Amino acid sequence: MLIDTHAHLNFSAYKDDAEEVIKKTLEKGVFMINVGSQYSTSVRAVEFAKKYETGVWAAVGIHPLHLERRNFNYKDDNELEEIEIKTNGEEFNYENYLVLAKNPKVVAIGEMGLDYHHFEEGDDVEELKTKQKEILLQGIKLANAVKKPIIIHCWDAYDDLLEILKNNELEKKGVIHSFVGGYKTAKKFIELGYKIGLNGVVTYGISYNRLIREIDLRDIVLETDCPYLTPVPKKGERNEPLNVRYVAEKIAEVKNIKLEEVEKITTQNAKKLFGI
Ligand SMILES: [Zn+2]
């Protein structure tokens, strides 16, 4: 049994068939947490979770890229697919998120965090960084208020994130999702009590084999970040929660252990972290 700890069936990529995908996923014995990236997708994540007795949970938060009005279209260094994201620039309304966060189907705050990868020419970088940090602190405050963990998005900002997590303790800790750093950096987060979220990115070649070998299975949770980051061998298709098994297979292969072991331990980790 596997848990996709970071799915976005609440995104428009599934506007026509989210329910179908959820049903198919549950039938195959895979559970999921749908993660909000702004208020509207957070609300939708909670709505989905409320429809199912078990197997579907929600996380609510605001992704740092949604703090500014932008139109992204990029291909990054890891040969990820081209992604187009339009954002409106949204305020983080603590009280509104608090109402959502109290719902028993909400098992985490997120995704929230720091993204220094997408600054554009003409940006006041220091101002944007300061704003992202302030909102992340609000997220930490919210997580502690409802005693739930946090799902953190972090791109090109691990040092600042470490600093913030060191100085602002989270009672329930959380996960550094879609981790793309080195193993030494990963170990610093693990020392602070955080899990490392691995997804399809680790299947794109050998770049993350060292990371997989160096970190303990007990510190890993699995995810897809669907519809993005489709793992090999499905790359090129829209990603979905069932593909989380390819991430598990890659970890088993690199660590030279049984797939069942990866399933068992990472599922235990997710259940414990998110209280499910
Ligand atoms: Zn995500």
py3Dmol code that shows the C-alpha trace and the ligand (Angstrom):
import py3Dmol

protein = """\
ATOM      1  CA  MET A   1       0.000   0.000   0.000  1.00  0.00           C
ATOM      2  CA  LEU A   2       1.344   3.392  -1.030  1.00  0.00           C
ATOM      3  CA  ILE A   3       0.491   6.972  -0.138  1.00  0.00           C
ATOM      4  CA  ASP A   4       0.996   9.823  -2.585  1.00  0.00           C
ATOM      5  CA  THR A   5       1.689  12.572  -0.073  1.00  0.00           C
ATOM      6  CA  HIS A   6       1.623  15.373  -2.643  1.00  0.00           C
ATOM      7  CA  ALA A   7      -0.981  15.305  -5.407  1.00  0.00           C
ATOM      8  CA  HIS A   8      -2.881  18.100  -7.113  1.00  0.00           C
ATOM      9  CA  LEU A   9      -6.073  16.489  -8.382  1.00  0.00           C
ATOM     10  CA  ASN A  10      -7.568  19.796  -7.251  1.00  0.00           C
ATOM     11  CA  PHE A  11      -5.808  21.528 -10.201  1.00  0.00           C
ATOM     12  CA  SER A  12      -7.439  22.331 -13.530  1.00  0.00           C
ATOM     13  CA  ALA A  13      -5.461  19.573 -15.288  1.00  0.00           C
ATOM     14  CA  TYR A  14      -8.117  17.237 -13.819  1.00  0.00           C
ATOM     15  CA  LYS A  15     -11.132  19.470 -14.215  1.00  0.00           C
ATOM     16  CA  ASP A  16     -12.902  16.823 -16.322  1.00  0.00           C
ATOM     17  CA  ASP A  17     -11.931  13.630 -14.559  1.00  0.00           C
ATOM     18  CA  ALA A  18     -10.655  14.242 -11.020  1.00  0.00           C
ATOM     19  CA  GLU A  19     -13.315  11.989  -9.479  1.00  0.00           C
ATOM     20  CA  GLU A  20     -12.510   9.194 -11.928  1.00  0.00           C
ATOM     21  CA  VAL A  21      -8.815   9.439 -11.172  1.00  0.00           C
ATOM     22  CA  ILE A  22      -9.472   9.413  -7.412  1.00  0.00           C
ATOM     23  CA  LYS A  23     -11.711   6.347  -7.676  1.00  0.00           C
ATOM     24  CA  LYS A  24      -9.233   4.446  -9.847  1.00  0.00           C
ATOM     25  CA  THR A  25      -6.427   5.321  -7.437  1.00  0.00           C
ATOM     26  CA  LEU A  26      -8.322   4.147  -4.349  1.00  0.00           C
ATOM     27  CA  GLU A  27      -9.361   0.929  -6.096  1.00  0.00           C
ATOM     28  CA  LYS A  28      -5.695   0.117  -6.585  1.00  0.00           C
ATOM     29  CA  GLY A  29      -5.050   0.709  -2.892  1.00  0.00           C
ATOM     30  CA  VAL A  30      -3.146   3.979  -3.215  1.00  0.00           C
ATOM     31  CA  PHE A  31      -4.055   6.822  -0.842  1.00  0.00           C
ATOM     32  CA  MET A  32      -3.407  10.515  -1.467  1.00  0.00           C
ATOM     33  CA  ILE A  33      -3.113  13.973  -0.008  1.00  0.00           C
ATOM     34  CA  ASN A  34      -4.283  16.708  -2.366  1.00  0.00           C
ATOM     35  CA  VAL A  35      -2.319  19.868  -1.751  1.00  0.00           C
ATOM     36  CA  GLY A  36      -3.567  23.430  -2.220  1.00  0.00           C
ATOM     37  CA  SER A  37      -1.361  26.089  -3.809  1.00  0.00           C
ATOM     38  CA  GLN A  38      -3.739  29.016  -3.232  1.00  0.00           C
ATOM     39  CA  TYR A  39      -7.066  29.575  -1.520  1.00  0.00           C
ATOM     40  CA  SER A  40      -9.317  28.202  -4.293  1.00  0.00           C
ATOM     41  CA  THR A  41      -7.330  24.998  -4.791  1.00  0.00           C
ATOM     42  CA  SER A  42      -7.083  24.568  -1.012  1.00  0.00           C
ATOM     43  CA  VAL A  43     -10.887  24.737  -0.768  1.00  0.00           C
ATOM     44  CA  ARG A  44     -11.200  22.177  -3.579  1.00  0.00           C
ATOM     45  CA  ALA A  45      -8.723  19.851  -1.867  1.00  0.00           C
ATOM     46  CA  VAL A  46     -10.875  19.921   1.286  1.00  0.00           C
ATOM     47  CA  GLU A  47     -14.057  19.322  -0.744  1.00  0.00           C
ATOM     48  CA  PHE A  48     -12.539  16.227  -2.351  1.00  0.00           C
ATOM     49  CA  ALA A  49     -11.347  14.897   0.991  1.00  0.00           C
ATOM     50  CA  LYS A  50     -14.760  15.333   2.597  1.00  0.00           C
ATOM     51  CA  LYS A  51     -16.330  13.058  -0.040  1.00  0.00           C
ATOM     52  CA  TYR A  52     -14.290  10.028   0.949  1.00  0.00           C
ATOM     53  CA  GLU A  53     -14.376   8.229   4.225  1.00  0.00           C
ATOM     54  CA  THR A  54     -10.722   7.322   3.916  1.00  0.00           C
ATOM     55  CA  GLY A  55      -7.849   7.453   1.461  1.00  0.00           C
ATOM     56  CA  VAL A  56      -8.167  11.109   0.454  1.00  0.00           C
ATOM     57  CA  TRP A  57      -6.923  13.977   2.612  1.00  0.00           C
ATOM     58  CA  ALA A  58      -6.087  17.632   2.073  1.00  0.00           C
ATOM     59  CA  ALA A  59      -3.392  20.195   2.760  1.00  0.00           C
ATOM     60  CA  VAL A  60      -4.126  23.923   2.634  1.00  0.00           C
ATOM     61  CA  GLY A  61      -1.713  26.720   1.916  1.00  0.00           C
ATOM     62  CA  ILE A  62      -0.324  29.213  -0.548  1.00  0.00           C
ATOM     63  CA  HIS A  63       2.606  28.426  -2.821  1.00  0.00           C
ATOM     64  CA  PRO A  64       5.199  31.233  -2.857  1.00  0.00           C
ATOM     65  CA  LEU A  65       4.722  31.732  -6.611  1.00  0.00           C
ATOM     66  CA  HIS A  66       1.069  32.568  -6.017  1.00  0.00           C
ATOM     67  CA  LEU A  67       2.027  35.616  -3.999  1.00  0.00           C
ATOM     68  CA  GLU A  68       2.862  37.515  -7.192  1.00  0.00           C
ATOM     69  CA  ARG A  69       1.045  38.007 -10.471  1.00  0.00           C
ATOM     70  CA  ARG A  70       3.025  36.075 -13.033  1.00  0.00           C
ATOM     71  CA  ASN A  71       2.995  34.029 -16.182  1.00  0.00           C
ATOM     72  CA  PHE A  72       5.600  31.314 -16.050  1.00  0.00           C
ATOM     73  CA  ASN A  73       6.640  29.168 -18.913  1.00  0.00           C
ATOM     74  CA  TYR A  74       9.768  27.307 -18.259  1.00  0.00           C
ATOM     75  CA  LYS A  75      11.861  24.234 -18.736  1.00  0.00           C
ATOM     76  CA  ASP A  76      14.332  23.661 -15.982  1.00  0.00           C
ATOM     77  CA  ASP A  77      17.745  22.065 -15.727  1.00  0.00           C
ATOM     78  CA  ASN A  78      16.365  18.671 -14.736  1.00  0.00           C
ATOM     79  CA  GLU A  79      14.698  18.220 -18.132  1.00  0.00           C
ATOM     80  CA  LEU A  80      11.318  18.509 -16.526  1.00  0.00           C
ATOM     81  CA  GLU A  81       8.459  19.094 -18.870  1.00  0.00           C
ATOM     82  CA  GLU A  82       7.614  22.575 -19.964  1.00  0.00           C
ATOM     83  CA  ILE A  83       5.209  23.989 -17.443  1.00  0.00           C
ATOM     84  CA  GLU A  84       2.914  26.934 -17.887  1.00  0.00           C
ATOM     85  CA  ILE A  85       1.610  28.510 -14.735  1.00  0.00           C
ATOM     86  CA  LYS A  86      -0.434  31.680 -14.457  1.00  0.00           C
ATOM     87  CA  THR A  87      -0.725  33.264 -11.045  1.00  0.00           C
ATOM     88  CA  ASN A  88      -2.872  36.149  -9.919  1.00  0.00           C
ATOM     89  CA  GLY A  89      -0.993  37.437  -6.924  1.00  0.00           C
ATOM     90  CA  GLU A  90      -2.925  36.528  -3.826  1.00  0.00           C
ATOM     91  CA  GLU A  91      -2.873  37.760  -0.261  1.00  0.00           C
ATOM     92  CA  PHE A  92      -2.496  35.157   2.462  1.00  0.00           C
ATOM     93  CA  ASN A  93      -5.579  35.568   4.609  1.00  0.00           C
ATOM     94  CA  TYR A  94      -4.652  33.861   7.879  1.00  0.00           C
ATOM     95  CA  GLU A  95      -8.194  33.747   9.255  1.00  0.00           C
ATOM     96  CA  ASN A  96      -9.650  32.147   6.111  1.00  0.00           C
ATOM     97  CA  TYR A  97      -6.915  29.530   6.068  1.00  0.00           C
ATOM     98  CA  LEU A  98      -7.393  28.897   9.774  1.00  0.00           C
ATOM     99  CA  VAL A  99     -11.030  27.937   9.167  1.00  0.00           C
ATOM    100  CA  LEU A 100      -9.957  25.489   6.443  1.00  0.00           C
ATOM    101  CA  ALA A 101      -7.034  24.162   8.454  1.00  0.00           C
ATOM    102  CA  LYS A 102      -9.259  23.155  11.360  1.00  0.00           C
ATOM    103  CA  ASN A 103     -11.169  20.687   9.188  1.00  0.00           C
ATOM    104  CA  PRO A 104     -10.358  17.154  10.371  1.00  0.00           C
ATOM    105  CA  LYS A 105      -9.703  16.081   6.761  1.00  0.00           C
ATOM    106  CA  VAL A 106      -6.886  18.616   6.554  1.00  0.00           C
ATOM    107  CA  VAL A 107      -3.734  16.800   7.595  1.00  0.00           C
ATOM    108  CA  ALA A 108      -1.136  19.485   6.855  1.00  0.00           C
ATOM    109  CA  ILE A 109      -0.503  23.119   6.054  1.00  0.00           C
ATOM    110  CA  GLY A 110       0.976  23.582   2.583  1.00  0.00           C
ATOM    111  CA  GLU A 111       2.257  23.941   0.196  1.00  0.00           C
ATOM    112  CA  MET A 112       4.105  26.953   1.459  1.00  0.00           C
ATOM    113  CA  GLY A 113       7.731  27.910   1.301  1.00  0.00           C
ATOM    114  CA  LEU A 114      10.428  29.729  -0.623  1.00  0.00           C
ATOM    115  CA  ASP A 115      11.003  29.843  -4.371  1.00  0.00           C
ATOM    116  CA  TYR A 116      13.993  31.892  -5.505  1.00  0.00           C
ATOM    117  CA  HIS A 117      14.153  30.080  -8.833  1.00  0.00           C
ATOM    118  CA  HIS A 118      11.583  32.140 -10.662  1.00  0.00           C
ATOM    119  CA  PHE A 119      12.638  35.715 -10.100  1.00  0.00           C
ATOM    120  CA  GLU A 120      12.507  37.784 -13.251  1.00  0.00           C
ATOM    121  CA  GLU A 121      14.414  40.721 -14.608  1.00  0.00           C
ATOM    122  CA  GLY A 122      13.358  43.905 -12.872  1.00  0.00           C
ATOM    123  CA  ASP A 123      12.239  42.114  -9.707  1.00  0.00           C
ATOM    124  CA  ASP A 124      13.151  43.596  -6.369  1.00  0.00           C
ATOM    125  CA  VAL A 125      14.630  40.283  -5.265  1.00  0.00           C
ATOM    126  CA  GLU A 126      15.232  41.265  -1.645  1.00  0.00           C
ATOM    127  CA  GLU A 127      11.694  42.525  -1.258  1.00  0.00           C
ATOM    128  CA  LEU A 128      10.233  39.357  -2.778  1.00  0.00           C
ATOM    129  CA  LYS A 129      12.409  37.149  -0.579  1.00  0.00           C
ATOM    130  CA  THR A 130      11.313  39.063   2.506  1.00  0.00           C
ATOM    131  CA  LYS A 131       7.670  38.666   1.550  1.00  0.00           C
ATOM    132  CA  GLN A 132       8.042  34.925   0.935  1.00  0.00           C
ATOM    133  CA  LYS A 133       9.738  34.505   4.313  1.00  0.00           C
ATOM    134  CA  GLU A 134       7.015  36.466   6.106  1.00  0.00           C
ATOM    135  CA  ILE A 135       4.266  34.342   4.564  1.00  0.00           C
ATOM    136  CA  LEU A 136       6.139  31.146   5.387  1.00  0.00           C
ATOM    137  CA  LEU A 137       6.294  32.296   9.021  1.00  0.00           C
ATOM    138  CA  GLN A 138       2.535  32.783   8.911  1.00  0.00           C
ATOM    139  CA  GLY A 139       2.232  29.217   7.630  1.00  0.00           C
ATOM    140  CA  ILE A 140       4.382  27.955  10.486  1.00  0.00           C
ATOM    141  CA  LYS A 141       2.220  29.877  12.943  1.00  0.00           C
ATOM    142  CA  LEU A 142      -0.893  28.333  11.380  1.00  0.00           C
ATOM    143  CA  ALA A 143       0.569  24.808  11.499  1.00  0.00           C
ATOM    144  CA  ASN A 144       1.357  25.219  15.184  1.00  0.00           C
ATOM    145  CA  ALA A 145      -2.064  26.719  15.892  1.00  0.00           C
ATOM    146  CA  VAL A 146      -3.827  23.625  14.525  1.00  0.00           C
ATOM    147  CA  LYS A 147      -1.062  21.215  15.566  1.00  0.00           C
ATOM    148  CA  LYS A 148      -0.506  19.855  12.075  1.00  0.00           C
ATOM    149  CA  PRO A 149       2.691  19.388  10.046  1.00  0.00           C
ATOM    150  CA  ILE A 150       3.757  21.553   7.105  1.00  0.00           C
ATOM    151  CA  ILE A 151       4.439  20.628   3.480  1.00  0.00           C
ATOM    152  CA  ILE A 152       7.235  22.857   2.272  1.00  0.00           C
ATOM    153  CA  HIS A 153       8.012  23.872  -1.292  1.00  0.00           C
ATOM    154  CA  CYS A 154      11.603  25.072  -1.636  1.00  0.00           C
ATOM    155  CA  TRP A 155      13.537  25.862  -4.771  1.00  0.00           C
ATOM    156  CA  ASP A 156      17.002  27.440  -4.740  1.00  0.00           C
ATOM    157  CA  ALA A 157      16.504  28.543  -1.151  1.00  0.00           C
ATOM    158  CA  TYR A 158      17.566  25.671   1.120  1.00  0.00           C
ATOM    159  CA  ASP A 159      19.930  27.815   3.224  1.00  0.00           C
ATOM    160  CA  ASP A 160      17.271  30.388   4.039  1.00  0.00           C
ATOM    161  CA  LEU A 161      14.751  27.636   4.713  1.00  0.00           C
ATOM    162  CA  LEU A 162      17.111  25.866   7.122  1.00  0.00           C
ATOM    163  CA  GLU A 163      17.628  29.120   8.961  1.00  0.00           C
ATOM    164  CA  ILE A 164      13.885  29.681   9.295  1.00  0.00           C
ATOM    165  CA  LEU A 165      13.148  26.127  10.450  1.00  0.00           C
ATOM    166  CA  LYS A 166      15.979  26.272  12.995  1.00  0.00           C
ATOM    167  CA  ASN A 167      14.640  29.468  14.497  1.00  0.00           C
ATOM    168  CA  ASN A 168      10.943  28.688  14.319  1.00  0.00           C
ATOM    169  CA  GLU A 169      10.163  25.308  15.692  1.00  0.00           C
ATOM    170  CA  LEU A 170       7.231  23.384  14.351  1.00  0.00           C
ATOM    171  CA  GLU A 171       5.594  21.104  16.834  1.00  0.00           C
ATOM    172  CA  LYS A 172       4.616  18.505  14.218  1.00  0.00           C
ATOM    173  CA  LYS A 173       7.536  19.148  11.810  1.00  0.00           C
ATOM    174  CA  GLY A 174       6.757  18.272   8.171  1.00  0.00           C
ATOM    175  CA  VAL A 175       8.180  17.392   4.784  1.00  0.00           C
ATOM    176  CA  ILE A 176      10.532  19.121   2.384  1.00  0.00           C
ATOM    177  CA  HIS A 177       8.574  18.196  -0.698  1.00  0.00           C
ATOM    178  CA  SER A 178      10.056  17.556  -4.154  1.00  0.00           C
ATOM    179  CA  PHE A 179      13.514  17.616  -2.654  1.00  0.00           C
ATOM    180  CA  VAL A 180      16.172  18.315  -5.305  1.00  0.00           C
ATOM    181  CA  GLY A 181      19.201  19.116  -3.165  1.00  0.00           C
ATOM    182  CA  GLY A 182      22.209  17.039  -2.243  1.00  0.00           C
ATOM    183  CA  TYR A 183      22.334  14.454   0.511  1.00  0.00           C
ATOM    184  CA  LYS A 184      24.273  16.704   2.886  1.00  0.00           C
ATOM    185  CA  THR A 185      21.537  19.312   2.701  1.00  0.00           C
ATOM    186  CA  ALA A 186      18.886  16.621   3.114  1.00  0.00           C
ATOM    187  CA  LYS A 187      20.598  15.432   6.287  1.00  0.00           C
ATOM    188  CA  LYS A 188      20.404  18.925   7.773  1.00  0.00           C
ATOM    189  CA  PHE A 189      16.626  18.910   7.360  1.00  0.00           C
ATOM    190  CA  ILE A 190      16.433  15.359   8.712  1.00  0.00           C
ATOM    191  CA  GLU A 191      18.398  16.440  11.784  1.00  0.00           C
ATOM    192  CA  LEU A 192      15.720  19.048  12.421  1.00  0.00           C
ATOM    193  CA  GLY A 193      13.090  16.311  12.250  1.00  0.00           C
ATOM    194  CA  TYR A 194      11.807  16.804   8.712  1.00  0.00           C
ATOM    195  CA  LYS A 195      11.025  14.144   6.116  1.00  0.00           C
ATOM    196  CA  ILE A 196      12.308  14.280   2.556  1.00  0.00           C
ATOM    197  CA  GLY A 197       9.647  14.075  -0.149  1.00  0.00           C
ATOM    198  CA  LEU A 198      10.800  12.248  -3.288  1.00  0.00           C
ATOM    199  CA  ASN A 199       8.935  12.118  -6.587  1.00  0.00           C
ATOM    200  CA  GLY A 200       9.407  11.416 -10.311  1.00  0.00           C
ATOM    201  CA  VAL A 201      12.468  13.664 -10.472  1.00  0.00           C
ATOM    202  CA  VAL A 202      14.555  10.845  -8.964  1.00  0.00           C
ATOM    203  CA  THR A 203      13.651   8.587 -11.901  1.00  0.00           C
ATOM    204  CA  TYR A 204      15.079  10.951 -14.541  1.00  0.00           C
ATOM    205  CA  GLY A 205      18.605   9.600 -14.400  1.00  0.00           C
ATOM    206  CA  ILE A 206      21.252   8.919 -11.830  1.00  0.00           C
ATOM    207  CA  SER A 207      21.600  12.420 -10.329  1.00  0.00           C
ATOM    208  CA  TYR A 208      19.690  11.526  -7.176  1.00  0.00           C
ATOM    209  CA  ASN A 209      21.034   8.009  -6.616  1.00  0.00           C
ATOM    210  CA  ARG A 210      23.536   9.243  -4.067  1.00  0.00           C
ATOM    211  CA  LEU A 211      20.787  11.075  -2.170  1.00  0.00           C
ATOM    212  CA  ILE A 212      18.627   7.934  -2.201  1.00  0.00           C
ATOM    213  CA  ARG A 213      21.498   5.786  -0.928  1.00  0.00           C
ATOM    214  CA  GLU A 214      22.627   8.197   1.767  1.00  0.00           C
ATOM    215  CA  ILE A 215      19.308   8.906   3.442  1.00  0.00           C
ATOM    216  CA  ASP A 216      17.464   6.397   5.559  1.00  0.00           C
ATOM    217  CA  LEU A 217      14.166   4.983   4.333  1.00  0.00           C
ATOM    218  CA  ARG A 218      12.654   6.136   7.627  1.00  0.00           C
ATOM    219  CA  ASP A 219      13.230   9.734   6.542  1.00  0.00           C
ATOM    220  CA  ILE A 220      11.533   9.486   3.139  1.00  0.00           C
ATOM    221  CA  VAL A 221       7.933  10.015   2.082  1.00  0.00           C
ATOM    222  CA  LEU A 222       6.742   9.377  -1.463  1.00  0.00           C
ATOM    223  CA  GLU A 223       4.813  11.748  -3.691  1.00  0.00           C
ATOM    224  CA  THR A 224       4.013  12.497  -7.331  1.00  0.00           C
ATOM    225  CA  ASP A 225       3.374  16.283  -7.432  1.00  0.00           C
ATOM    226  CA  CYS A 226       0.924  15.339 -10.185  1.00  0.00           C
ATOM    227  CA  PRO A 227       0.046  16.642 -12.783  1.00  0.00           C
ATOM    228  CA  TYR A 228       3.728  17.609 -12.974  1.00  0.00           C
ATOM    229  CA  LEU A 229       6.965  15.615 -12.782  1.00  0.00           C
ATOM    230  CA  THR A 230       5.727  12.373 -14.329  1.00  0.00           C
ATOM    231  CA  PRO A 231       8.196   9.581 -13.528  1.00  0.00           C
ATOM    232  CA  VAL A 232       9.964   7.418 -16.080  1.00  0.00           C
ATOM    233  CA  PRO A 233       8.542   5.328 -17.809  1.00  0.00           C
ATOM    234  CA  LYS A 234       5.381   7.448 -18.059  1.00  0.00           C
ATOM    235  CA  LYS A 235       7.190  10.710 -18.770  1.00  0.00           C
ATOM    236  CA  GLY A 236       5.358  12.816 -21.331  1.00  0.00           C
ATOM    237  CA  GLU A 237       1.930  11.840 -19.976  1.00  0.00           C
ATOM    238  CA  ARG A 238      -0.084  13.722 -17.381  1.00  0.00           C
ATOM    239  CA  ASN A 239       1.086  12.474 -14.013  1.00  0.00           C
ATOM    240  CA  GLU A 240      -1.267  10.859 -11.508  1.00  0.00           C
ATOM    241  CA  PRO A 241      -1.116   9.345  -8.000  1.00  0.00           C
ATOM    242  CA  LEU A 242      -0.817   5.730  -9.202  1.00  0.00           C
ATOM    243  CA  ASN A 243       2.586   6.597 -10.670  1.00  0.00           C
ATOM    244  CA  VAL A 244       3.941   6.926  -7.142  1.00  0.00           C
ATOM    245  CA  ARG A 245       4.891   3.258  -7.475  1.00  0.00           C
ATOM    246  CA  TYR A 246       7.614   4.127 -10.018  1.00  0.00           C
ATOM    247  CA  VAL A 247       9.209   6.356  -7.405  1.00  0.00           C
ATOM    248  CA  ALA A 248       9.077   3.480  -4.906  1.00  0.00           C
ATOM    249  CA  GLU A 249      10.582   1.120  -7.507  1.00  0.00           C
ATOM    250  CA  LYS A 250      13.458   3.485  -8.207  1.00  0.00           C
ATOM    251  CA  ILE A 251      14.257   3.758  -4.488  1.00  0.00           C
ATOM    252  CA  ALA A 252      14.131  -0.035  -4.085  1.00  0.00           C
ATOM    253  CA  GLU A 253      16.435  -0.472  -7.077  1.00  0.00           C
ATOM    254  CA  VAL A 254      19.001   2.105  -5.936  1.00  0.00           C
ATOM    255  CA  LYS A 255      18.987   0.971  -2.304  1.00  0.00           C
ATOM    256  CA  ASN A 256      18.991  -2.643  -3.466  1.00  0.00           C
ATOM    257  CA  ILE A 257      16.140  -3.604  -1.194  1.00  0.00           C
ATOM    258  CA  LYS A 258      12.711  -5.124  -1.779  1.00  0.00           C
ATOM    259  CA  LEU A 259       9.914  -2.960  -3.122  1.00  0.00           C
ATOM    260  CA  GLU A 260       7.722  -4.190  -0.250  1.00  0.00           C
ATOM    261  CA  GLU A 261      10.201  -2.732   2.209  1.00  0.00           C
ATOM    262  CA  VAL A 262      10.016   0.690   0.536  1.00  0.00           C
ATOM    263  CA  GLU A 263       6.212   0.511   0.514  1.00  0.00           C
ATOM    264  CA  LYS A 264       5.970  -0.524   4.119  1.00  0.00           C
ATOM    265  CA  ILE A 265       8.370   1.984   5.630  1.00  0.00           C
ATOM    266  CA  THR A 266       7.447   5.048   3.550  1.00  0.00           C
ATOM    267  CA  THR A 267       3.744   4.380   4.166  1.00  0.00           C
ATOM    268  CA  GLN A 268       4.414   4.121   7.901  1.00  0.00           C
ATOM    269  CA  ASN A 269       6.313   7.408   7.716  1.00  0.00           C
ATOM    270  CA  ALA A 270       3.449   9.167   5.961  1.00  0.00           C
ATOM    271  CA  LYS A 271       0.825   7.762   8.323  1.00  0.00           C
ATOM    272  CA  LYS A 272       2.778   8.849  11.348  1.00  0.00           C
ATOM    273  CA  LEU A 273       3.636  12.308  10.028  1.00  0.00           C
ATOM    274  CA  PHE A 274       0.128  13.166   8.867  1.00  0.00           C
ATOM    275  CA  GLY A 275      -1.734  11.249  11.569  1.00  0.00           C
ATOM    276  CA  ILE A 276      -3.698   9.141   9.085  1.00  0.00           C
TER     277      ILE A 276
END
"""
ligand_1 = """\
1
ZN
Zn 3.000 20.788 -5.540
"""
view = py3Dmol.view(width=600, height=400)
view.addModel(protein, "pdb")
view.setStyle({"model": 0}, {"cartoon": {"style": "trace"}})
view.addModel(ligand_1, "xyz")
view.setStyle({"model": 1}, {"stick": {}})
view.zoomTo()
view.show()
